[in-house]
C-alpha cells in the first residue's frame, strides 16, 4: 500500500504548498482522494499516470478539496482517454461539473459516472474483488465524508513442499488456496493448515478531512492500519478550530489513540504557521506513532 501526498494544506494554494489531494495505491488500484487546485500538475510532478485513475473520491464541496476536479476531467479528455471514470462525492457534484462542461462545450471523450452521496450513516460505496471503500461521516460546515479503504484478504499461500509430499494433484491447488481441506484416496483428510501458509494480513487506510473533533468516527476506523486526520490548527488556536469545525493536531491524536490505529498521518495544515514540525510534537504528546504529510511525500506500508 502506497500513499502519495499531492497537497495537504488548508485554504488557498501557495507557491510551495498545495490544497488537499492524494493518491492511494492499494491492491494494484489507484484511487484519487480529493482534488484541490493544481492536482493535475502534482500528478505529473509525482509521475502518476492519469490513465490508471478510474475512481475519484471527493470529501466535500469546499474549493480547496474540489477546484482541481474540472481541470483534471478536461485534461483526461485532451489526452484521449476512453476508460470510464467514476466520481464519488456529495449530492450536487454532478450538477457542478456538468454545468462547467456544458458552458465550455468540453464534453468528455469517455463515460463519466457520478455517485452522489447524502447519507449521514456509514455505507459501502465501492467494492470489487480486492478492495472495499466505506464512507466515514464527518462533522464540518457542509456535508462531508471521509473514506475507509480496506483490502480484502488474499487467498492462502500454497506450501509446495507439503502438497508434493502428499502427492496432491495440481487440480486441487485452487481449492487448497481457497482454504479447503483435502481428502486422500485412502480416506485420510489433510487439514488446510498443513498445506498452506497464512497470507499477509489485509491493510486498511482511513482518510478524515475536514472535520471538528468527532468521536463518532471511532467505531468505523477502529484498528485501522493508517489514519490520515486533518490537523488544521495547533492547540493555541483550539477555539478557532471549534469555531470553524476543524481539528487540532492533539485532537487528531486523541482520535487515533481511542480508535487504536497503528499509524497517524497529520495534514491539512493552516498556512498561518511557519512550519509543520510543531504539529508532530503536539500530537506525540498523546499518540506515539505520528507522521507528517507534506506535498510530494510518499509513504509505503
C-alpha positions as a Python dict, from the first residue, in 0.01 Angstrom:
ca = {
    (1, 'X'): (0, 0, 0),
    (2, 'X'): (140, 336, -105),
    (3, 'X'): (10, 685, -27),
    (4, 'X'): (133, 985, -228),
    (5, 'X'): (51, 1330, -92),
    (6, 'X'): (-12, 1574, -377),
    (7, 'X'): (-128, 1851, -146),
    (8, 'X'): (-209, 1876, 224),
    (9, 'X'): (-251, 2241, 319),
    (10, 'X'): (-573, 2424, 402),
    (11, 'X'): (-742, 2707, 214),
    (12, 'X'): (-558, 2861, -81),
    (13, 'X'): (-263, 2726, -284),
    (14, 'X'): (72, 2899, -249),
    (15, 'X'): (393, 2884, -449),
    (16, 'X'): (530, 2599, -236),
    (17, 'X'): (215, 2438, -94),
    (18, 'X'): (-98, 2284, -244),
    (19, 'X'): (-451, 2218, -116),
    (20, 'X'): (-575, 1869, -41),
    (21, 'X'): (-525, 1587, -287),
    (22, 'X'): (-366, 1245, -255),
    (23, 'X'): (-334, 915, -439),
    (24, 'X'): (-374, 580, -266),
    (25, 'X'): (-232, 273, -438),
    (26, 'X'): (-383, -38, -285),
    (27, 'X'): (-407, -388, -433),
    (28, 'X'): (-294, -251, -770),
    (29, 'X'): (-580, 2, -765),
    (30, 'X'): (-512, 376, -787),
    (31, 'X'): (-763, 599, -606),
    (32, 'X'): (-755, 980, -617),
    (33, 'X'): (-882, 1129, -290),
    (34, 'X'): (-991, 1492, -313),
    (35, 'X'): (-883, 1713, -599),
    (36, 'X'): (-775, 2058, -488),
    (37, 'X'): (-648, 2323, -728),
    (38, 'X'): (-327, 2212, -904),
    (39, 'X'): (-388, 1840, -867),
    (40, 'X'): (-309, 1754, -1229),
    (41, 'X'): (22, 1941, -1207),
    (42, 'X'): (110, 1749, -892),
    (43, 'X'): (18, 1422, -1061),
    (44, 'X'): (271, 1500, -1333),
    (45, 'X'): (539, 1604, -1083),
    (46, 'X'): (495, 1278, -896),
    (47, 'X'): (493, 1073, -1220),
    (48, 'X'): (149, 923, -1156),
    (49, 'X'): (-18, 801, -1474),
    (50, 'X'): (-352, 968, -1535),
    (51, 'X'): (-480, 659, -1716),
    (52, 'X'): (-454, 447, -1401),
    (53, 'X'): (-702, 665, -1208),
    (54, 'X'): (-1054, 531, -1257),
    (55, 'X'): (-1212, 637, -926),
    (56, 'X'): (-1206, 981, -760),
    (57, 'X'): (-1341, 1039, -409),
    (58, 'X'): (-1435, 1394, -306),
    (59, 'X'): (-1490, 1456, 65),
    (60, 'X'): (-1693, 1778, 41),
    (61, 'X'): (-1773, 2073, -181),
    (62, 'X'): (-1522, 2326, -49),
    (63, 'X'): (-1286, 2469, -307),
    (64, 'X'): (-960, 2352, -152),
    (65, 'X'): (-1081, 1993, -198),
    (66, 'X'): (-1256, 2032, -532),
    (67, 'X'): (-1137, 2313, -760),
    (68, 'X'): (-888, 2092, -943),
    (69, 'X'): (-1153, 1841, -1050),
    (70, 'X'): (-1288, 2008, -1363),
    (71, 'X'): (-937, 2067, -1493),
    (72, 'X'): (-838, 1708, -1428),
    (73, 'X'): (-1151, 1578, -1602),
    (74, 'X'): (-1085, 1803, -1903),
    (75, 'X'): (-719, 1702, -1928),
    (76, 'X'): (-817, 1335, -1929),
    (77, 'X'): (-1022, 1412, -2242),
    (78, 'X'): (-741, 1608, -2407),
    (79, 'X'): (-519, 1304, -2359),
    (80, 'X'): (-772, 1089, -2544),
    (81, 'X'): (-900, 890, -2251),
    (82, 'X'): (-1165, 627, -2332),
    (83, 'X'): (-1184, 442, -1998),
    (84, 'X'): (-1481, 507, -1768),
    (85, 'X'): (-1425, 748, -1478),
    (86, 'X'): (-1625, 723, -1154),
    (87, 'X'): (-1661, 1020, -920),
    (88, 'X'): (-1792, 983, -566),
    (89, 'X'): (-1894, 1290, -369),
    (90, 'X'): (-2173, 1490, -205),
    (91, 'X'): (-2501, 1548, -383),
    (92, 'X'): (-2454, 1849, -611),
    (93, 'X'): (-2118, 1745, -752),
    (94, 'X'): (-2278, 1617, -1073),
    (95, 'X'): (-2459, 1946, -1136),
    (96, 'X'): (-2143, 2143, -1060),
    (97, 'X'): (-1923, 1952, -1305),
    (98, 'X'): (-2178, 1907, -1584),
    (99, 'X'): (-2258, 2280, -1585),
    (100, 'X'): (-1891, 2361, -1642),
    (101, 'X'): (-1861, 2102, -1916),
    (102, 'X'): (-2179, 2233, -2079),
    (103, 'X'): (-2085, 2603, -2074),
    (104, 'X'): (-1734, 2533, -2203),
    (105, 'X'): (-1860, 2279, -2459),
    (106, 'X'): (-1598, 2037, -2332),
    (107, 'X'): (-1782, 1706, -2318),
    (108, 'X'): (-1562, 1413, -2222),
    (109, 'X'): (-1428, 1151, -2461),
    (110, 'X'): (-1513, 886, -2201),
    (111, 'X'): (-1808, 783, -1985),
    (112, 'X'): (-1835, 990, -1667),
    (113, 'X'): (-2028, 831, -1379),
    (114, 'X'): (-2130, 1024, -1069),
    (115, 'X'): (-2209, 851, -738),
    (116, 'X'): (-2369, 1121, -527),
    (117, 'X'): (-2373, 1080, -151),
    (118, 'X'): (-2619, 1219, 102),
    (119, 'X'): (-2647, 956, 376),
    (120, 'X'): (-2528, 1058, 722),
    (121, 'X'): (-2467, 693, 805),
    (122, 'X'): (-2157, 498, 707),
    (123, 'X'): (-2212, 298, 388),
    (124, 'X'): (-2015, 88, 141),
    (125, 'X'): (-1989, 286, -185),
    (126, 'X'): (-1736, 79, -381),
    (127, 'X'): (-1645, -288, -379),
    (128, 'X'): (-1466, -525, -611),
    (129, 'X'): (-1278, -850, -557),
    (130, 'X'): (-982, -670, -397),
    (131, 'X'): (-1094, -355, -216),
    (132, 'X'): (-1390, -213, -23),
    (133, 'X'): (-1449, 161, 25),
    (134, 'X'): (-1677, 282, 305),
    (135, 'X'): (-1782, 636, 394),
    (136, 'X'): (-1685, 795, 725),
    (137, 'X'): (-1943, 1065, 808),
    (138, 'X'): (-1759, 1372, 936),
    (139, 'X'): (-1870, 1692, 1106),
    (140, 'X'): (-1787, 2009, 914),
    (141, 'X'): (-1959, 2325, 791),
    (142, 'X'): (-2102, 2139, 490),
    (143, 'X'): (-2192, 1775, 431),
    (144, 'X'): (-1861, 1585, 444),
    (145, 'X'): (-1739, 1226, 429),
    (146, 'X'): (-1407, 1066, 495),
    (147, 'X'): (-1328, 733, 330),
    (148, 'X'): (-1211, 397, 464),
    (149, 'X'): (-1022, 180, 216),
    (150, 'X'): (-990, -187, 312),
    (151, 'X'): (-810, -466, 135),
    (152, 'X'): (-990, -796, 105),
    (153, 'X'): (-796, -1094, 241),
    (154, 'X'): (-568, -1272, -5),
    (155, 'X'): (-608, -1642, -73),
    (156, 'X'): (-385, -1869, 132),
    (157, 'X'): (-31, -1937, 8),
    (158, 'X'): (39, -2286, -116),
    (159, 'X'): (302, -2488, 70),
    (160, 'X'): (454, -2653, -236),
    (161, 'X'): (667, -2899, -39),
    (162, 'X'): (365, -3017, 160),
    (163, 'X'): (138, -3076, -139),
    (164, 'X'): (416, -3263, -316),
    (165, 'X'): (479, -3473, -6),
    (166, 'X'): (114, -3583, -3),
    (167, 'X'): (120, -3626, -384),
    (168, 'X'): (-181, -3396, -429),
    (169, 'X'): (-279, -3333, -789),
    (170, 'X'): (-244, -2980, -925),
    (171, 'X'): (-619, -2975, -997),
    (172, 'X'): (-680, -2931, -622),
    (173, 'X'): (-439, -2639, -575),
    (174, 'X'): (-703, -2367, -610),
    (175, 'X'): (-932, -2542, -362),
    (176, 'X'): (-643, -2554, -118),
    (177, 'X'): (-560, -2184, -166),
    (178, 'X'): (-927, -2107, -105),
    (179, 'X'): (-897, -2271, 237),
    (180, 'X'): (-1030, -2620, 167),
    (181, 'X'): (-911, -2943, 326),
    (182, 'X'): (-809, -3237, 105),
    (183, 'X'): (-921, -3598, 129),
    (184, 'X'): (-668, -3850, 1),
    (185, 'X'): (-754, -4170, -186),
    (186, 'X'): (-713, -4376, 133),
    (187, 'X'): (-967, -4155, 312),
    (188, 'X'): (-716, -3952, 513),
    (189, 'X'): (-816, -3586, 547),
    (190, 'X'): (-530, -3336, 529),
    (191, 'X'): (-617, -3011, 709),
    (192, 'X'): (-563, -2694, 510),
    (193, 'X'): (-323, -2554, 770),
    (194, 'X'): (-76, -2831, 681),
    (195, 'X'): (-86, -2739, 313),
    (196, 'X'): (-76, -2360, 318),
    (197, 'X'): (77, -2054, 478),
    (198, 'X'): (-118, -1759, 612),
    (199, 'X'): (-142, -1469, 362),
    (200, 'X'): (-25, -1123, 457),
    (201, 'X'): (-289, -954, 674),
    (202, 'X'): (-512, -714, 475),
    (203, 'X'): (-428, -344, 515),
    (204, 'X'): (-661, -51, 571),
    (205, 'X'): (-642, 326, 527),
    (206, 'X'): (-878, 592, 666),
    (207, 'X'): (-897, 947, 528),
    (208, 'X'): (-1060, 1201, 763),
    (209, 'X'): (-1064, 1560, 636),
    (210, 'X'): (-1227, 1808, 708),
    (211, 'X'): (-1383, 1769, 1050),
    (212, 'X'): (-1408, 1901, 1401),
    (213, 'X'): (-1310, 1656, 1677),
    (214, 'X'): (-1575, 1389, 1622),
    (215, 'X'): (-1570, 1066, 1822),
    (216, 'X'): (-1847, 913, 1608),
    (217, 'X'): (-1577, 809, 1359),
    (218, 'X'): (-1402, 587, 1613),
    (219, 'X'): (-1613, 270, 1568),
    (220, 'X'): (-1578, 298, 1190),
    (221, 'X'): (-1198, 330, 1186),
    (222, 'X'): (-1127, 104, 1485),
    (223, 'X'): (-792, -79, 1448),
    (224, 'X'): (-722, 75, 1107),
    (225, 'X'): (-361, 46, 995),
    (226, 'X'): (-318, 404, 874),
    (227, 'X'): (-524, 710, 967),
    (228, 'X'): (-487, 1041, 784),
    (229, 'X'): (-657, 1301, 1003),
    (230, 'X'): (-681, 1672, 947),
    (231, 'X'): (-486, 1891, 1192),
    (232, 'X'): (-559, 2241, 1072),
    (233, 'X'): (-455, 2411, 1397),
    (234, 'X'): (-225, 2383, 1695),
    (235, 'X'): (-366, 2387, 2049),
    (236, 'X'): (-306, 2761, 2076),
    (237, 'X'): (-590, 2802, 1823),
    (238, 'X'): (-820, 2535, 1968),
    (239, 'X'): (-1102, 2787, 1995),
    (240, 'X'): (-1070, 2872, 1627),
    (241, 'X'): (-1072, 2502, 1541),
    (242, 'X'): (-1401, 2461, 1726),
    (243, 'X'): (-1549, 2770, 1560),
    (244, 'X'): (-1456, 2664, 1206),
    (245, 'X'): (-1527, 2293, 1266),
    (246, 'X'): (-1168, 2183, 1219),
    (247, 'X'): (-932, 1982, 1442),
    (248, 'X'): (-605, 2043, 1620),
    (249, 'X'): (-307, 1807, 1597),
    (250, 'X'): (-366, 1695, 1954),
    (251, 'X'): (-733, 1622, 1882),
    (252, 'X'): (-633, 1412, 1580),
    (253, 'X'): (-401, 1218, 1809),
    (254, 'X'): (-684, 1158, 2055),
    (255, 'X'): (-894, 1005, 1778),
    (256, 'X'): (-600, 785, 1675),
    (257, 'X'): (-547, 672, 2034),
    (258, 'X'): (-913, 592, 2102),
    (259, 'X'): (-953, 413, 1768),
    (260, 'X'): (-636, 210, 1834),
    (261, 'X'): (-496, 275, 1487),
    (262, 'X'): (-139, 173, 1415),
    (263, 'X'): (-15, 492, 1246),
    (264, 'X'): (-137, 852, 1233),
    (265, 'X'): (-58, 1089, 947),
    (266, 'X'): (-131, 1457, 1004),
    (267, 'X'): (-227, 1702, 729),
    (268, 'X'): (-450, 1992, 619),
    (269, 'X'): (-230, 2243, 799),
    (270, 'X'): (-328, 2607, 822),
    (271, 'X'): (-79, 2823, 635),
    (272, 'X'): (-62, 3066, 927),
    (273, 'X'): (225, 2865, 1075),
    (274, 'X'): (592, 2889, 977),
    (275, 'X'): (647, 2513, 977),
    (276, 'X'): (476, 2181, 1042),
    (277, 'X'): (707, 2019, 1299),
    (278, 'X'): (507, 2167, 1592),
    (279, 'X'): (206, 1962, 1474),
    (280, 'X'): (401, 1639, 1519),
    (281, 'X'): (534, 1749, 1858),
    (282, 'X'): (188, 1825, 1994),
    (283, 'X'): (32, 1505, 1857),
    (284, 'X'): (308, 1287, 2004),
    (285, 'X'): (214, 1407, 2350),
    (286, 'X'): (-98, 1193, 2305),
    (287, 'X'): (-15, 928, 2043),
    (288, 'X'): (336, 792, 1970),
    (289, 'X'): (324, 692, 1602),
    (290, 'X'): (291, 1019, 1412),
    (291, 'X'): (399, 1107, 1059),
    (292, 'X'): (368, 1442, 885),
    (293, 'X'): (216, 1466, 540),
    (294, 'X'): (377, 1715, 305),
    (295, 'X'): (342, 1788, -64),
    (296, 'X'): (524, 1531, -276),
    (297, 'X'): (589, 1292, 14),
    (298, 'X'): (507, 923, -30),
    (299, 'X'): (452, 661, 237),
    (300, 'X'): (474, 286, 177),
    (301, 'X'): (319, 40, 414),
}
